[in-house]
Amino acid sequence: IAYGGMHYAIVQAQAVGLTLEPAHGKEICRRGEMIKVAAREQHPVSHPELDYPGCDILVFREPTRRLPDGRPHARNCVVMSNNELDWARPETWTGMIDRSPCGTGTCAVMAAMHARGELRLGEEFVHESIVGS
C-alpha cells in the first residue's frame, strides 16, 4: 500500500496470474476489486490530516524494465470501484479500468519504487497504461 494522492494497493499482475491486456479487462476488474477490498479490510490506512480511509484504489503492475536509453519503464492497470463489493454477492465483484496510467497511481508506484531503492530522486520513469497511453 502506498500513497500518491490516494491510498493504493499495488500488486504485481503476474503474482495473481494476470496479463495486462485489454482483452482481460473483466477479470482484471474482478480480481482488482476483490484484492482492494481485502487490503482495506486487512490493512486499513488513514490520512494523517484528513478523514480519508483507504486503500480505495488498486494498481496492477508489470515488472519494471529499462528502456534502451536506461529509463525505467513499466505497464500498469488502475482498477476503480463502480459499486460496493459484497463478498456474498459475486455480481458485485466488478470495477472500472482507468485508460490512463493515472497520475496519483503513478505517484504511488514511484514512491514505492523509491522506498525499495528501484527509483532515484529526480529519475525519469515511463509509466504506460493497459492501452498503451
C-alpha positions as CSV (number, residue, x, y, z in Angstrom):
1,I,0.0,0.0,0.0
2,A,1.3,3.4,-1.0
3,Y,0.0,7.0,-1.0
4,G,0.3,9.2,-4.1
5,G,-2.7,11.5,-3.5
6,M,-4.9,8.4,-2.9
7,H,-4.2,5.2,-1.0
8,Y,-3.3,2.5,-3.5
9,A,-2.9,-1.3,-3.2
10,I,0.0,-2.0,-5.6
11,V,0.0,-5.6,-6.9
12,Q,2.3,-7.3,-9.4
13,A,-0.1,-8.7,-12.0
14,Q,1.9,-11.8,-12.6
15,A,1.7,-12.7,-8.9
16,V,-2.1,-13.2,-9.3
17,G,-1.9,-14.8,-12.7
18,L,-2.9,-11.7,-14.7
19,T,-1.6,-10.4,-18.0
20,L,-2.3,-6.7,-18.5
21,E,-4.1,-6.8,-21.8
22,P,-7.4,-5.1,-22.6
23,A,-9.0,-8.4,-23.5
24,H,-8.6,-9.5,-19.9
25,G,-10.4,-6.4,-18.6
26,K,-13.3,-8.1,-16.9
27,E,-11.0,-10.5,-14.9
28,I,-8.6,-7.6,-14.1
29,C,-11.5,-5.7,-12.6
30,R,-12.9,-8.6,-10.7
31,R,-9.6,-9.6,-9.1
32,G,-8.6,-5.9,-8.6
33,E,-11.7,-5.0,-6.7
34,M,-11.5,-8.1,-4.5
35,I,-7.9,-7.5,-3.7
36,K,-8.5,-3.8,-2.9
37,V,-11.4,-4.5,-0.6
38,A,-9.4,-7.3,1.2
39,A,-6.4,-4.9,1.6
40,R,-8.7,-2.3,3.1
41,E,-10.2,-4.8,5.5
42,Q,-6.9,-6.4,6.5
43,H,-4.5,-3.4,6.3
44,P,-6.6,-0.2,6.9
45,V,-4.8,3.1,6.4
46,S,-5.8,6.7,7.1
47,H,-4.5,10.0,6.0
48,P,-2.8,11.8,8.9
49,E,-4.8,15.1,8.5
50,L,-7.9,14.3,6.5
51,D,-10.8,11.9,7.1
52,Y,-9.7,9.7,4.3
53,P,-9.5,5.9,5.0
54,G,-8.0,3.5,2.4
55,C,-7.0,1.8,0.5
56,D,-9.5,2.9,-2.1
57,I,-7.9,2.1,-5.4
58,L,-5.7,-0.5,-6.9
59,V,-2.9,-0.6,-9.5
60,F,-1.7,-3.8,-11.1
61,R,1.8,-3.6,-12.4
62,E,4.1,-5.5,-14.7
63,P,7.8,-5.8,-13.8
64,T,9.9,-2.7,-14.4
65,R,12.4,-2.9,-17.2
66,R,14.9,-0.5,-18.6
67,L,14.4,1.2,-21.9
68,P,17.4,1.3,-24.3
69,D,18.1,4.8,-23.0
70,G,18.3,3.5,-19.4
71,R,15.0,4.9,-18.2
72,P,12.8,2.6,-16.1
73,H,9.5,1.6,-17.7
74,A,6.5,-0.4,-16.6
75,R,3.0,-1.1,-17.7
76,N,0.1,-0.8,-15.3
77,C,-3.7,-1.0,-14.9
78,V,-5.6,1.0,-12.4
79,V,-8.9,-0.6,-11.1
80,M,-11.5,1.8,-9.6
81,S,-14.8,0.9,-7.9
82,N,-18.1,1.2,-9.6
83,N,-20.2,-0.1,-6.7
84,E,-19.8,-1.5,-3.2
85,L,-18.4,-5.0,-3.2
86,D,-20.4,-7.6,-1.2
87,W,-18.4,-10.8,-0.6
88,A,-21.7,-12.7,-0.5
89,R,-22.8,-11.4,-4.0
90,P,-20.3,-12.3,-6.8
91,E,-22.2,-10.0,-9.2
92,T,-20.8,-7.1,-7.2
93,W,-17.1,-8.2,-7.8
94,T,-16.7,-5.6,-10.6
95,G,-14.8,-2.4,-11.2
96,M,-13.7,0.0,-13.9
97,I,-10.3,0.4,-15.6
98,D,-8.6,3.8,-16.0
99,R,-7.5,4.1,-19.6
100,S,-4.5,6.3,-18.5
101,P,-1.6,5.3,-16.4
102,C,-3.1,7.5,-13.7
103,G,-1.3,10.5,-12.1
104,T,-1.9,9.6,-8.4
105,G,-1.3,6.0,-9.2
106,T,2.0,6.7,-10.9
107,C,2.9,8.9,-7.9
108,A,2.2,6.0,-5.5
109,V,4.1,3.5,-7.7
110,M,7.1,5.9,-7.9
111,A,7.0,6.4,-4.1
112,A,7.0,2.6,-3.5
113,M,9.8,2.1,-6.1
114,H,11.9,4.8,-4.4
115,A,11.3,3.3,-1.0
116,R,12.6,-0.1,-2.4
117,G,15.6,1.6,-4.0
118,E,14.3,1.0,-7.5
119,L,14.0,4.7,-8.5
120,R,16.3,7.5,-7.6
121,L,15.1,11.0,-6.8
122,G,14.7,13.0,-10.0
123,E,15.0,9.9,-12.2
124,E,12.5,9.9,-15.1
125,F,10.1,7.0,-15.1
126,V,7.9,5.9,-18.0
127,H,4.6,4.5,-16.9
128,E,2.3,3.0,-19.6
129,S,-1.4,2.2,-19.2
130,I,-3.1,-1.0,-20.3
131,V,-4.0,0.6,-23.6
132,G,-0.5,2.0,-24.2
133,S,-1.1,5.6,-23.3
